[in-house]
Amino acid sequence: MKKWRFDFRIWHWLNAVVVLGLLGTVFLRKTFLSWRTNSELLTQKLSEINVEVTQAQANVLAKAIRAPMWEWHIILGYTLAVLLLWRVLLFFTQSGKENYQNLKKETVHKKMVKLSYIGLYVILLFMAVSGLSIHFHETLGLSKGLVESLEELHELVYNGVLIFVPLHIIGVIIAEMRDDKGIVSDMVHGGSKD
């Protein structure tokens, strides 16, 4: 029997791509596609060719430039929500159950790793629910104040994902070099159960 089922492996790699895509869109939003920075740049560059625009017009243009990228963030957010539902279903498979059974018998390190994954799932669930709530705030009848609070929490909790991703990659590299040789290839081809 394989250590990791095919559907779990597919879920893992899709989830990795989606989470990295979401992080990438946030990175672009806060750096190269920041509307504040780009509105100043537009005002300056247009002024150099004798085209005058107001700050409000420059803001509209800068936000329009980043809009297609932000659409990708929304699409990836929908995908994350679907993947989280899929992950809940995977908890009920044999390999999903085995991964969290007998937690008391695990080493402190393994317990911490498994608990960190559960923490990540909680963070991702919050991110998906809050993101969908922000996106559908009008349909849900949410007040402007509540939406602003949700946006602030959404951005704050995002830091948990930002911390987890590099720690996960570093942890996998260390595990691969130490006691879990083949951990990456196991997540590709399934590995064999010991």
C-alpha positions in Angstrom: 0.0 0.0 0.0 1.2 3.5 -0.8 2.1 5.9 2.0 0.3 8.7 0.3 -2.8 8.2 -1.8 -2.9 9.5 -5.4 -5.7 11.9 -4.6 -3.8 13.3 -1.6 -0.7 13.9 -3.6 -2.7 15.7 -6.3 -4.3 17.8 -3.6 -1.0 18.6 -2.0 0.6 19.8 -5.3 -2.5 21.8 -6.4 -2.7 23.3 -2.9 1.0 24.3 -3.1 0.5 26.0 -6.5 -2.6 27.8 -5.4 -1.1 29.0 -2.1 2.1 30.2 -3.9 -0.1 31.9 -6.5 -2.0 33.7 -3.8 1.2 34.8 -2.1 2.5 35.9 -5.5 -0.5 38.1 -6.2 -0.2 39.7 -2.8 3.5 40.3 -3.3 2.7 41.9 -6.7 0.0 44.0 -5.1 2.3 45.3 -2.4 5.3 45.9 -4.7 5.3 46.3 -8.4 1.6 46.7 -8.8 1.0 49.0 -5.8 -1.6 51.5 -6.9 -0.1 54.2 -4.7 3.4 53.8 -6.2 2.1 53.4 -9.7 -0.3 56.4 -9.5 2.7 58.6 -8.6 4.7 57.1 -11.4 1.8 57.7 -13.9 1.4 61.3 -12.7 5.1 61.9 -13.1 5.6 60.2 -16.5 2.5 61.6 -18.0 3.6 65.1 -16.8 6.9 64.6 -18.7 5.0 64.3 -21.9 2.7 67.3 -21.1 -0.3 65.2 -20.1 -1.7 66.4 -16.8 -3.9 64.1 -14.7 -5.3 64.6 -11.3 -4.3 62.3 -8.4 -7.7 60.7 -8.5 -7.4 59.9 -12.2 -3.9 58.5 -11.7 -5.3 56.3 -8.9 -8.0 55.0 -11.2 -5.5 54.2 -13.9 -3.1 52.5 -11.4 -5.9 50.3 -10.0 -7.0 49.4 -13.5 -3.5 48.2 -14.3 -3.5 45.8 -11.4 -7.1 44.7 -11.8 -6.3 41.6 -14.0 -3.8 40.4 -11.5 -6.3 40.8 -8.7 -8.8 38.8 -10.7 -6.3 35.9 -10.5 -6.2 36.4 -6.7 -10.0 35.9 -6.6 -9.9 32.9 -8.9 -7.2 31.3 -6.8 -9.2 32.1 -3.6 -12.2 30.2 -5.0 -9.8 27.3 -5.9 -8.4 27.4 -2.3 -11.9 27.1 -0.9 -12.6 24.0 -3.1 -9.3 22.5 -2.2 -10.0 23.0 1.5 -13.3 21.1 1.1 -11.4 18.4 -0.7 -8.9 18.2 2.2 -11.7 17.8 4.7 -12.9 14.8 2.7 -9.4 13.4 2.6 -9.3 13.4 6.4 -11.8 10.6 6.2 -9.7 8.4 4.0 -7.5 5.6 5.5 -4.3 7.5 4.9 -5.9 10.7 6.1 -6.9 9.1 9.4 -3.6 7.3 9.9 -1.7 10.6 9.6 -3.3 11.9 12.7 -4.0 8.7 14.7 -1.7 7.8 17.6 -0.5 11.3 17.9 0.4 10.6 21.5 3.0 8.0 20.4 4.8 10.4 18.1 8.0 12.3 19.0 7.6 15.9 20.2 9.0 17.0 16.8 6.5 14.9 14.8 3.6 16.2 17.1 4.7 19.8 16.4 4.8 19.2 12.7 1.4 17.6 12.6 -0.1 20.3 14.8 1.4 23.0 12.6 -0.4 21.4 9.6 -3.6 21.6 11.5 -2.9 25.2 12.4 -2.2 25.9 8.7 -5.5 24.3 7.7 -7.3 26.6 10.2 -5.5 29.6 8.9 -6.3 28.7 5.2 -9.9 28.1 6.2 -10.1 31.5 7.8 -8.4 33.1 4.7 -10.9 31.4 2.3 -14.0 32.3 4.4 -12.9 35.8 5.0 -11.8 36.3 1.4 -15.2 35.0 0.1 -17.0 37.2 2.6 -15.1 40.3 1.5 -15.7 39.4 -2.2 -19.5 38.8 -1.6 -20.0 41.5 1.0 -22.9 43.1 -0.8 -24.7 39.9 -1.4 -24.2 38.9 2.3 -25.3 42.4 3.4 -22.1 43.1 5.4 -21.5 46.6 6.6 -18.6 48.7 5.3 -17.1 48.6 8.8 -17.3 44.9 9.1 -15.7 44.5 5.6 -12.9 46.8 6.6 -12.3 44.8 9.8 -12.4 41.5 7.8 -9.9 43.0 5.3 -7.5 43.9 8.1 -7.8 40.4 9.7 -7.4 38.8 6.3 -4.1 40.7 5.8 -3.0 40.0 9.3 -3.6 36.2 9.2 -2.0 36.1 5.8 1.3 36.4 7.7 0.7 33.0 9.1 0.8 31.5 5.6 3.8 33.7 4.8 5.7 32.2 7.8 4.5 28.6 7.2 5.6 28.3 3.5 9.3 28.9 3.9 9.4 26.9 7.2 7.7 24.0 5.4 10.2 24.1 2.5 13.2 24.4 4.9 11.7 21.6 7.1 11.3 19.3 4.1 14.9 19.9 3.0 16.2 19.2 6.4 14.0 16.1 6.7 15.2 14.9 3.3 18.8 15.2 4.4 18.3 13.6 7.8 15.8 11.0 8.8 13.1 11.2 6.1 15.0 10.4 3.0 12.8 10.3 0.0 10.1 12.5 1.5 9.8 14.6 -1.7 9.7 11.7 -4.0 7.2 10.0 -1.8 4.9 13.0 -2.3 5.4 12.5 -6.1 5.0 8.7 -6.5 3.3 7.8 -3.2 6.1 6.0 -1.4 5.7 2.7 0.3 4.3 2.0 3.7 6.8 0.8 6.2 
